[in-house]
Amino acid sequence: MKYRVNRKTGDRISEIGMGTAYLHETEKAEAVRTVRYAFEYGINYFDLACSDGIIFKIFGEALHDVRDKVMYQIHFGADYTKGAYGWSLDLETVKRSIARQLKDLGTDYIDYGFIHCQDKLSDWQAFQKNGVLDYLLSLKKQGVVRHIAMGSHTPSVAEQILDTGLVEMMMFSINPAYDYQHGDFAFGEVEERNRLFRRCEKEGIGISVMKPFSGGQLLRAETSPFGQALTRYQCIRYALDKPGVLTILPGVRTVEEIDQLLAYYDQPDEALDYSIVGTFAPPQAVGKCVYCNHCEPCPAGLDIGTINKFYDLARIGDEMAKEHYLALDKTASDCIGCGHCNARCPFRVDQVSRMREIAEYFGK
C-alpha cells in the first residue's frame, strides 16, 4: 500500500480506500472478515455512506480494537434511523442518525464529518437553514468531529462550499466517463472539473474519489459509454493522477474484491496506461495535458506529466508548486525538442512548445 498526506489535516491516507455501498449484500461474518482484511493489508480510510445501517455494526465488530489506526467518513444528512439509507436534513433526524452510527461503530468520534451530497445549491442552502451545519460545527468544537468535509458531484456547488474555508476534505466523483460528460453524474464542463481539482491541490484540500469505475459501467464494453471497457487498474491510475486526489473509494463486497484492488500495485506500467481515453475525449479536452505520462520515456529524462502539473498549479497561485518544480532533477529548460512526446500524446498536446512556455514562465 502507498499513502498520501492530507496537507490540511496531516492524516496519512491509503491510496486505495474502501466504499461500503454494496457490503450489506455480503453475509455478516464474511463482511466483518472483509473489513478486517482490508485493514490488515493497509487500507485505513473508509467511506460509511452505505446502503444499509447494518454496516456500522460490521465496522464496530471488525475494527473496534484498531479504531485509532483507521479513518471514517461519516455523512451528516445520510439517515439510518430506519435501518436502510435515507436522506434527511431534518436536524433532529440527523442527530438521531449520527448517535446511532457512533453507538454501532463503538466510537465516540468522527474523523471526517461530511456535508452530505451537495449536488444543488438548494442542498447547501437547506443544510445551513435547517441547522445541520451549525450542529456539525458544534461537534467539531467539542472534538467529536475532527475534520469538516463535503461530498458533491457538481463543481459549481463544490466551489461555493469550498469558498467558506471550512472544508478539509472533499469527496468527488472522478472517472473518464464523468470527466468527459458521460453518465448520470457527469456534471460540469471538462475544464470546470479540472479547475476544481487544481484548486483542491493548491489549497491542500484532499479529494477522496467516489465512483472511480462509474458504478462498474466502465469495466464492461456493453455498458461503457465509450463502447470499450477499461480495466479497474486504468481507472485507479486515472483518478490517482488527478491533482488533489488522495484516495479512491470503490465499493467492496468480499475479500476477493480487496485482493483485486490491491493487485493494482503488482501491475506493469503498460497495464496502468489509460491513454486510450484520449480517443474518447471531447473537442474541448484535446490539446490539454492530463498528466498521464503516456509520452514517456522522454529521451532527455523529463517527467513531463509532473512538469505540466506543477505549471498548471503555479499559474493559479500555488506557491508550493513552483518550489516543487524548481526542485526537479530535470525541468522544462532541459527539453531537447526532439518531438518524441508530441508523437505519443493521445490528447495531441504540443509538449515541445509547452516546455518552452513552461521554461520561460519559471525562468528555468
C-alpha positions as CSV (number, residue, x, y, z in Angstrom):
1,M,0.0,0.0,0.0
2,K,1.1,3.6,-0.7
3,Y,-0.1,6.6,1.3
4,R,-0.7,10.2,0.6
5,V,-0.9,13.0,3.2
6,N,-3.8,15.4,3.5
7,R,-2.0,18.7,3.9
8,K,-4.9,20.3,5.7
9,T,-5.0,17.7,8.4
10,G,-1.7,15.8,8.4
11,D,-3.5,12.5,8.0
12,R,-1.7,9.7,6.1
13,I,-4.3,8.1,3.9
14,S,-4.1,4.9,1.9
15,E,-4.3,5.5,-1.9
16,I,-6.8,2.7,-2.0
17,G,-9.7,3.1,0.4
18,M,-13.0,1.3,0.7
19,G,-16.5,2.2,-0.1
20,T,-19.4,0.4,1.6
21,A,-22.4,0.8,-0.7
22,Y,-22.6,-2.9,-1.5
23,L,-21.1,-4.5,1.6
24,H,-24.6,-5.2,3.1
25,E,-25.1,-7.7,0.4
26,T,-22.5,-10.0,2.0
27,E,-23.3,-12.3,4.9
28,K,-22.3,-10.6,8.1
29,A,-19.4,-12.8,9.2
30,E,-17.9,-12.5,5.7
31,A,-18.4,-8.8,5.7
32,V,-16.6,-8.5,9.1
33,R,-13.7,-10.6,7.7
34,T,-13.6,-8.4,4.6
35,V,-13.3,-5.2,6.5
36,R,-10.6,-6.6,8.8
37,Y,-8.7,-8.0,5.8
38,A,-8.8,-4.6,4.2
39,F,-7.2,-3.0,7.3
40,E,-4.6,-5.8,7.6
41,Y,-3.5,-5.1,4.1
42,G,-3.0,-1.4,4.6
43,I,-6.4,0.2,3.8
44,N,-7.0,2.8,6.5
45,Y,-9.7,5.0,5.0
46,F,-13.3,4.1,4.8
47,D,-16.4,5.8,3.5
48,L,-19.5,5.0,5.5
49,A,-22.2,6.3,3.2
50,C,-23.7,2.9,2.9
51,S,-26.9,1.4,1.7
52,D,-27.9,-0.2,5.0
53,G,-27.2,0.7,8.6
54,I,-26.0,-2.8,9.4
55,I,-22.6,-1.7,8.1
56,F,-21.9,0.3,11.2
57,K,-22.2,-2.8,13.4
58,I,-20.0,-4.7,11.0
59,F,-17.3,-2.0,11.3
60,G,-17.7,-1.8,15.0
61,E,-17.0,-5.5,15.3
62,A,-14.2,-5.6,12.7
63,L,-12.2,-2.6,13.8
64,H,-13.1,-1.7,17.4
65,D,-9.6,-2.6,18.6
66,V,-7.8,-0.6,16.0
67,R,-10.1,2.5,15.9
68,D,-7.2,4.9,16.3
69,K,-5.5,3.5,13.2
70,V,-8.4,4.0,10.8
71,M,-10.4,6.9,9.5
72,Y,-14.1,7.1,8.8
73,Q,-16.1,9.4,6.6
74,I,-19.5,9.9,8.3
75,H,-22.2,11.8,6.4
76,F,-24.4,14.4,8.1
77,G,-27.7,14.0,6.1
78,A,-27.4,10.3,5.4
79,D,-30.2,8.9,7.6
80,Y,-30.1,5.4,9.1
81,T,-32.7,5.8,11.8
82,K,-34.9,3.3,10.0
83,G,-32.1,0.9,9.1
84,A,-31.8,1.4,5.3
85,Y,-30.2,4.5,3.8
86,G,-32.4,7.6,3.6
87,W,-31.6,11.3,3.1
88,S,-32.8,13.8,5.6
89,L,-31.8,17.4,6.6
90,D,-34.2,17.5,9.4
91,L,-32.0,18.4,12.3
92,E,-33.4,16.0,14.9
93,T,-33.3,13.2,12.5
94,V,-29.7,13.9,11.7
95,K,-28.9,14.0,15.4
96,R,-30.6,10.6,16.0
97,S,-28.9,9.1,13.0
98,I,-25.4,10.3,14.0
99,A,-25.9,9.0,17.6
100,R,-26.9,5.6,16.2
101,Q,-23.9,5.4,13.9
102,L,-21.5,6.2,16.7
103,K,-23.1,3.7,19.0
104,D,-23.0,0.9,16.4
105,L,-19.4,1.7,15.4
106,G,-18.3,1.6,19.1
107,T,-16.6,5.0,18.8
108,D,-17.0,8.5,20.3
109,Y,-15.5,10.5,17.5
110,I,-15.7,11.0,13.7
111,D,-12.6,11.6,11.6
112,Y,-14.3,13.4,8.7
113,G,-17.8,14.8,9.3
114,F,-19.3,15.2,5.9
115,I,-21.7,17.8,4.5
116,H,-23.5,15.1,2.6
117,C,-24.5,15.0,-1.1
118,Q,-24.3,18.6,-2.2
119,D,-25.3,18.5,-5.8
120,K,-27.6,21.5,-6.0
121,L,-27.3,25.0,-4.5
122,S,-30.6,24.3,-2.7
123,D,-29.0,21.4,-0.9
124,W,-26.3,23.7,0.5
125,Q,-28.9,26.3,1.5
126,A,-31.1,23.7,3.3
127,F,-28.0,22.3,5.1
128,Q,-27.4,25.7,6.5
129,K,-31.0,26.8,7.1
130,N,-32.1,23.6,8.9
131,G,-29.3,24.0,11.4
132,V,-27.4,20.9,10.3
133,L,-24.2,22.9,9.5
134,D,-24.3,24.5,13.0
135,Y,-24.7,21.1,14.6
136,L,-21.7,19.7,12.6
137,L,-19.6,22.7,13.6
138,S,-20.7,22.4,17.2
139,L,-19.4,18.7,17.2
140,K,-16.2,19.9,15.7
141,K,-15.8,22.4,18.5
142,Q,-16.4,19.6,21.0
143,G,-13.9,17.4,19.4
144,V,-16.4,14.8,18.4
145,V,-15.8,15.6,14.7
146,R,-12.2,16.1,13.9
147,H,-12.4,17.5,10.4
148,I,-15.0,19.1,8.2
149,A,-15.5,17.6,4.8
150,M,-18.1,17.7,2.0
151,G,-19.3,15.5,-0.9
152,S,-20.6,16.5,-4.3
153,H,-20.8,15.6,-7.9
154,T,-21.2,19.2,-9.1
155,P,-18.2,21.5,-9.5
156,S,-20.1,24.8,-9.2
157,V,-21.7,23.8,-5.9
158,A,-18.4,22.4,-4.5
159,E,-16.7,25.6,-5.3
160,Q,-19.2,27.6,-3.3
161,I,-18.8,25.4,-0.3
162,L,-15.0,25.5,-0.5
163,D,-15.3,29.3,-0.5
164,T,-16.4,29.1,3.1
165,G,-12.9,27.9,4.1
166,L,-14.4,25.2,6.3
167,V,-13.6,22.1,4.2
168,E,-10.6,20.0,4.8
169,M,-11.5,17.0,2.6
170,M,-13.8,16.7,-0.4
171,M,-15.4,13.6,-1.9
172,F,-16.0,13.9,-5.6
173,S,-16.9,11.6,-8.5
174,I,-13.9,11.2,-10.8
175,N,-13.6,8.8,-13.8
176,P,-13.1,9.2,-17.6
177,A,-16.9,9.0,-18.2
178,Y,-17.9,11.8,-15.9
179,D,-14.9,13.9,-16.7
180,Y,-15.8,13.7,-20.4
181,Q,-19.5,14.3,-19.9
182,H,-21.0,10.8,-20.0
183,G,-23.2,9.4,-17.2
184,D,-25.8,10.5,-14.7
185,F,-23.3,12.4,-12.6
186,A,-21.2,14.0,-15.3
187,F,-21.8,17.5,-14.1
188,G,-19.7,20.4,-15.2
189,E,-17.6,21.1,-18.3
190,V,-14.2,19.4,-18.7
191,E,-12.2,22.5,-17.7
192,E,-14.6,23.3,-14.9
193,R,-13.9,19.9,-13.3
194,N,-10.2,20.2,-13.8
195,R,-10.2,23.7,-12.2
196,L,-11.9,22.3,-9.1
197,F,-9.2,19.5,-8.8
198,R,-6.4,22.0,-9.2
199,R,-8.0,24.3,-6.6
200,C,-8.0,21.4,-4.1
201,E,-4.4,20.7,-4.8
202,K,-3.5,24.4,-4.4
203,E,-5.3,24.7,-1.1
204,G,-4.2,21.4,0.3
205,I,-7.8,20.0,0.4
206,G,-7.6,16.3,-0.1
207,I,-10.0,14.5,-2.5
208,S,-11.5,11.1,-1.9
209,V,-12.9,9.6,-5.1
210,M,-16.3,8.0,-5.3
211,K,-17.5,6.1,-8.4
212,P,-14.0,5.5,-9.8
213,F,-15.4,2.9,-12.1
214,S,-18.6,4.8,-12.9
215,G,-20.6,2.3,-10.9
216,G,-18.9,-0.6,-12.8
217,Q,-20.0,0.7,-16.2
218,L,-16.5,1.4,-17.4
219,L,-15.4,-2.1,-16.7
220,R,-17.7,-3.7,-19.4
221,A,-17.8,-2.8,-23.1
222,E,-21.5,-3.3,-23.2
223,T,-22.1,-0.7,-20.5
224,S,-19.2,1.7,-21.1
225,P,-20.3,5.0,-22.7
226,F,-17.2,4.6,-25.0
227,G,-18.2,1.2,-26.2
228,Q,-14.9,-0.1,-24.9
229,A,-14.0,-1.5,-21.5
230,L,-11.3,-0.1,-19.3
231,T,-9.7,-2.1,-16.5
232,R,-10.1,-1.2,-12.8
233,Y,-6.3,-0.5,-12.8
234,Q,-6.6,2.0,-15.6
235,C,-9.4,3.7,-13.7
236,I,-7.5,3.7,-10.5
237,R,-4.4,5.2,-12.1
238,Y,-6.6,7.8,-13.9
239,A,-8.1,9.0,-10.6
240,L,-4.9,9.0,-8.6
241,D,-3.2,11.1,-11.3
242,K,-5.7,14.0,-10.8
243,P,-4.5,17.0,-8.8
244,G,-5.6,16.9,-5.1
245,V,-6.6,13.2,-5.1
246,L,-5.5,11.2,-2.0
247,T,-7.6,8.1,-2.2
248,I,-10.2,6.2,-4.2
249,L,-13.2,4.5,-2.6
250,P,-14.6,1.7,-4.7
251,G,-17.4,-0.3,-3.2
252,V,-16.3,-3.7,-2.0
253,R,-18.2,-6.9,-1.0
254,T,-15.6,-9.6,-0.4
255,V,-12.0,-10.4,0.4
256,E,-11.5,-11.4,-3.2
257,E,-12.5,-7.9,-4.3
258,I,-10.0,-6.4,-1.9
259,D,-7.3,-8.6,-3.5
260,Q,-8.3,-7.4,-6.9
261,L,-7.9,-3.8,-5.9
262,L,-4.5,-4.4,-4.1
263,A,-3.2,-6.1,-7.3
264,Y,-3.0,-2.6,-8.7
265,Y,0.4,-2.4,-7.1
266,D,1.6,-5.5,-9.0
267,Q,0.7,-4.3,-12.4
268,P,3.3,-3.4,-15.1
269,D,3.2,0.2,-16.4
270,E,1.5,-0.8,-19.6
271,A,-1.4,-2.2,-17.7
272,L,-1.9,1.1,-16.0
273,D,-1.7,3.1,-19.2
274,Y,-5.1,4.8,-19.7
275,S,-4.1,6.9,-22.7
276,I,-6.9,5.2,-24.7
277,V,-9.2,7.7,-23.1
278,G,-7.7,10.3,-25.4
279,T,-9.6,8.8,-28.2
280,F,-12.8,9.3,-26.2
281,A,-12.1,12.9,-25.2
282,P,-14.5,15.7,-26.4
283,P,-13.0,18.5,-28.5
284,Q,-12.6,20.8,-25.5
285,A,-10.2,18.3,-23.9
286,V,-8.0,17.9,-26.9
287,G,-4.6,19.7,-26.6
288,K,-4.6,19.7,-22.8
289,C,-2.2,17.7,-20.7
290,V,-3.9,15.3,-18.3
291,Y,-0.6,14.2,-16.8
292,C,-1.0,10.6,-18.0
293,N,2.8,10.3,-18.9
294,H,2.0,8.3,-22.0
295,C,4.6,10.5,-23.7
296,E,7.3,8.9,-21.7
297,P,10.1,7.8,-21.7
298,C,11.5,11.2,-22.5
299,P,14.9,10.9,-24.2
300,A,16.1,13.8,-22.1
301,G,14.8,12.3,-18.9
302,L,12.0,14.8,-18.2
303,D,9.0,13.9,-16.1
304,I,6.6,15.6,-18.5
305,G,3.4,15.0,-16.7
306,T,4.7,16.3,-13.4
307,I,6.2,19.4,-15.0
308,N,2.8,20.1,-16.6
309,K,1.0,19.6,-13.3
310,F,3.3,22.0,-11.4
311,Y,2.9,24.6,-14.2
312,D,-0.8,24.4,-14.1
313,L,-0.9,24.7,-10.3
314,A,1.6,27.6,-10.3
315,R,-0.5,29.6,-12.7
316,I,-3.4,29.5,-10.3
317,G,-1.2,30.8,-7.5
318,D,0.1,27.6,-5.8
319,E,3.5,28.8,-4.5
320,M,4.4,25.3,-3.4
321,A,4.1,24.1,-7.0
322,K,6.8,26.5,-8.1
323,E,9.1,25.2,-5.3
324,H,8.4,21.6,-6.3
325,Y,9.1,22.4,-9.9
326,L,12.4,24.0,-9.2
327,A,13.4,21.0,-7.1
328,L,13.0,18.6,-10.1
329,D,16.2,16.9,-11.4
330,K,15.1,17.9,-14.9
331,T,13.0,20.9,-15.7
332,A,11.4,22.2,-18.9
333,S,14.6,24.0,-19.9
334,D,16.2,20.6,-20.3
335,C,13.9,19.7,-23.2
336,I,15.9,19.0,-26.4
337,G,12.8,19.5,-28.7
338,C,13.0,16.0,-30.2
339,G,9.2,15.7,-30.6
340,H,9.1,12.2,-29.1
341,C,6.4,13.3,-26.7
342,N,4.3,15.0,-29.3
343,A,4.2,11.9,-31.4
344,R,3.0,9.8,-28.4
345,C,0.5,12.1,-26.8
346,P,-3.1,10.7,-27.0
347,F,-4.5,14.2,-26.3
348,R,-2.4,15.8,-29.1
349,V,-0.7,18.2,-26.8
350,D,2.3,20.1,-28.4
351,Q,4.6,19.3,-25.5
352,V,7.7,20.8,-27.2
353,S,6.0,24.2,-27.4
354,R,4.6,23.8,-23.9
355,M,8.1,23.0,-22.5
356,R,9.4,26.3,-23.9
357,E,6.4,28.1,-22.4
358,I,7.0,26.5,-19.0
359,A,10.7,27.2,-19.0
360,E,10.0,30.9,-19.8
361,Y,7.4,31.1,-17.1
362,F,9.6,29.7,-14.4
363,G,12.8,31.3,-15.7
364,K,14.5,27.9,-15.8
